Amino acid sequence: MAVSSLRMRVLVTGASGFLGTTLLERVPEGITAIGTSHRRTADLQWDVTDPASVASTIQSVDAGVVIHCAAMSLIGACTRDPEQAFAVNADGAGYVAAAAAARGLRLITLSTDNVFDGTKGGYVEDDERSPINAYGRSKAAGEDLVLANHPLALVVRTATMLGRNRSDRFPFSSFVLDHSSDEPLELFVDEIRSFVPVTTVADALWELVRSDAQGVLHVAAVESSSRSDFGRALLAAAGRTDVEIQDLSSPPGRANDLSLDVTRARSVLSTALPDIAGTISEVLSDRAR
Ligand SMILES: NC(=O)c1ccc[n+]([C@@H]2O[C@H](COP(=O)([O-])OP(=O)(O)OC[C@H]3O[C@@H](n4cnc5c(N)ncnc54)[C@H](OP(=O)(O)O)[C@@H]3O)[C@@H](O)[C@H]2O)c1
């Protein structure tokens, strides 16, 4: 049965991060959101690697739904410290799932296109996962622990999110649009992603709070492109004729095509998932807000 439409309390973990900040900017009518962070400012601070801290926080908030965004989300940081990546992204997600299940709470947890290896592209939810970096491995392990501890949970895998700089995040769209040197902007021609506005992901998550969708769901743009093609289209839409893009091949060890098939999400969501033009338009609007 779908969650009731009466006013509800929703715990947003990782509320000081890129997606969490966006979620808190866009809380729908009828919902009270309570945010957690680790070290930065939020309603509550906790350490998701500490099961006692997780259980007591979830008990004290008394929410009906948890959106679990807290993560070590940077590939480089996870590569440098894979143990901490597993502690946060795998074990921590598992603790959140166990605590939410124990209290009968709906749980939506975030995962990533990086659970795939990028050799195929157009990934559907049931495709075999074979991550090639510590970040992807820790998130794939987190998916497993979440669904083992909370079989009714929803795992939302998303793609590279774009928009205005929030928290300390400098998204790919800013990397392109804020390029100010006279040197060409070097972008990978062989890295395909389903670039999606962070605002779209936030709106989809708020819609999913009130749904009963469970299992795994890919939420991303309906079209994918290479970093260099996307960069060119973004600069053109912004009227930036002063920046030259130089195509580069990505070095070994990076996933090539992580594009996500969003057929299931389109059948579940009324939130519109944009094409490339729609993504660019929303990113430019978001930056202007
Ligand atoms: N950004 C993307 O393009 C992207 C793409 C695909 C999937 N995702 C997934 O989407 C989710 C949100 O990503 P994001 O970009 O918003 O991440 P982010 O900006 O790096 O934010 C991470 C959040 O997690 C919190 N956190 C980190 N370690 C913690 C710990 N030990 N205990 C409690 N909280 C902790 C941080 O708190 P402090 O700020 O206090 O440190 C922060 O609020 C993640 O699951 C990520 O894997 C992101």
The ligand as an SDF file (V2000), in Angstrom:
LIG
                    3D

 48 52  0  0  0  0  0  0  0  0999 V2000
   27.0980   13.4020   -6.9020 N   0  0  0  0  0  0  0  0  0  0  0  0
   26.8270   12.5720   -7.9260 C   0  0  0  0  0  0  0  0  0  0  0  0
   26.9820   12.9520   -9.1210 O   0  0  0  0  0  0  0  0  0  0  0  0
   26.3110   11.1770   -7.6510 C   0  0  0  0  0  0  0  0  0  0  0  0
   26.1040   10.3260   -8.7550 C   0  0  0  0  0  0  0  0  0  0  0  0
   25.5640    9.0410   -8.5220 C   0  0  0  0  0  0  0  0  0  0  0  0
   25.2180    8.6530   -7.2390 C   0  0  0  0  0  0  0  0  0  0  0  0
   25.4450    9.5010   -6.1800 N   0  0  0  0  0  0  0  0  0  0  0  0
   25.0620    9.0550   -4.8360 C   0  0  0  0  0  0  0  0  0  0  0  0
   24.1290    9.9930   -4.3320 O   0  0  0  0  0  0  0  0  0  0  0  0
   24.2710   10.1270   -2.9090 C   0  0  0  0  0  0  0  0  0  0  0  0
   24.4890   11.5870   -2.5340 C   0  0  0  0  0  0  0  0  0  0  0  0
   25.6900   12.0310   -3.1530 O   0  0  0  0  0  0  0  0  0  0  0  0
   26.2230   13.5210   -2.9270 P   0  0  0  0  0  0  0  0  0  0  0  0
   26.9240   13.9140   -4.1760 O   0  0  0  0  0  0  0  0  0  0  0  0
   25.1460   14.3930   -2.3980 O   0  0  0  0  0  0  0  0  0  0  0  0
   27.3330   13.2900   -1.7890 O   0  0  0  0  0  0  0  0  0  0  0  0
   28.1990   14.3970   -1.0320 P   0  0  0  0  0  0  0  0  0  0  0  0
   27.9760   15.7520   -1.5850 O   0  0  0  0  0  0  0  0  0  0  0  0
   29.6100   13.8850   -1.0010 O   0  0  0  0  0  0  0  0  0  0  0  0
   27.6180   14.3770    0.4670 O   0  0  0  0  0  0  0  0  0  0  0  0
   27.8880   13.2950    1.3070 C   0  0  0  0  0  0  0  0  0  0  0  0
   27.0760   13.4240    2.5800 C   0  0  0  0  0  0  0  0  0  0  0  0
   27.3380   12.2680    3.3990 O   0  0  0  0  0  0  0  0  0  0  0  0
   27.6980   12.6960    4.6910 C   0  0  0  0  0  0  0  0  0  0  0  0
   28.6290   11.7270    5.2830 N   0  0  0  0  0  0  0  0  0  0  0  0
   29.8410   11.3710    4.8200 C   0  0  0  0  0  0  0  0  0  0  0  0
   30.4200   10.5010    5.6700 N   0  0  0  0  0  0  0  0  0  0  0  0
   29.5350   10.2990    6.6810 C   0  0  0  0  0  0  0  0  0  0  0  0
   29.5690    9.5370    7.8730 C   0  0  0  0  0  0  0  0  0  0  0  0
   30.6270    8.7570    8.2150 N   0  0  0  0  0  0  0  0  0  0  0  0
   28.4880    9.5880    8.6960 N   0  0  0  0  0  0  0  0  0  0  0  0
   27.4090   10.3390    8.3830 C   0  0  0  0  0  0  0  0  0  0  0  0
   27.3320   11.1000    7.2760 N   0  0  0  0  0  0  0  0  0  0  0  0
   28.3800   11.0790    6.4360 C   0  0  0  0  0  0  0  0  0  0  0  0
   28.3510   14.0600    4.4950 C   0  0  0  0  0  0  0  0  0  0  0  0
   28.3340   14.7690    5.7480 O   0  0  0  0  0  0  0  0  0  0  0  0
   29.3990   16.0130    5.9850 P   0  0  0  0  0  0  0  0  0  0  0  0
   29.0480   17.0380    4.9390 O   0  0  0  0  0  0  0  0  0  0  0  0
   29.1140   16.4820    7.3530 O   0  0  0  0  0  0  0  0  0  0  0  0
   30.7550   15.4260    5.7790 O   0  0  0  0  0  0  0  0  0  0  0  0
   27.4320   14.6500    3.4330 C   0  0  0  0  0  0  0  0  0  0  0  0
   26.2570   15.1590    4.0190 O   0  0  0  0  0  0  0  0  0  0  0  0
   25.4140    9.1780   -2.5320 C   0  0  0  0  0  0  0  0  0  0  0  0
   24.8940    7.9400   -2.1320 O   0  0  0  0  0  0  0  0  0  0  0  0
   26.1870    9.0090   -3.8260 C   0  0  0  0  0  0  0  0  0  0  0  0
   26.8920    7.7900   -3.8310 O   0  0  0  0  0  0  0  0  0  0  0  0
   25.9910   10.7520   -6.3600 C   0  0  0  0  0  0  0  0  0  0  0  0
  1  2  1  0
  2  3  2  0
  2  4  1  0
  4  5  1  0
  4 48  2  0
  5  6  2  0
  6  7  1  0
  7  8  2  0
  8  9  1  0
  8 48  1  0
  9 10  1  0
  9 46  1  0
 10 11  1  0
 11 12  1  0
 11 44  1  0
 12 13  1  0
 13 14  1  0
 14 15  2  0
 14 16  1  0
 14 17  1  0
 17 18  1  0
 18 19  2  0
 18 20  1  0
 18 21  1  0
 21 22  1  0
 22 23  1  0
 23 24  1  0
 23 42  1  0
 24 25  1  0
 25 26  1  0
 25 36  1  0
 26 27  1  0
 26 35  1  0
 27 28  2  0
 28 29  1  0
 29 30  1  0
 29 35  2  0
 30 31  1  0
 30 32  2  0
 32 33  1  0
 33 34  2  0
 34 35  1  0
 36 37  1  0
 36 42  1  0
 37 38  1  0
 38 39  2  0
 38 40  1  0
 38 41  1  0
 42 43  1  0
 44 45  1  0
 44 46  1  0
 46 47  1  0
M  CHG  2   8   1  16  -1
M  END
$$$$
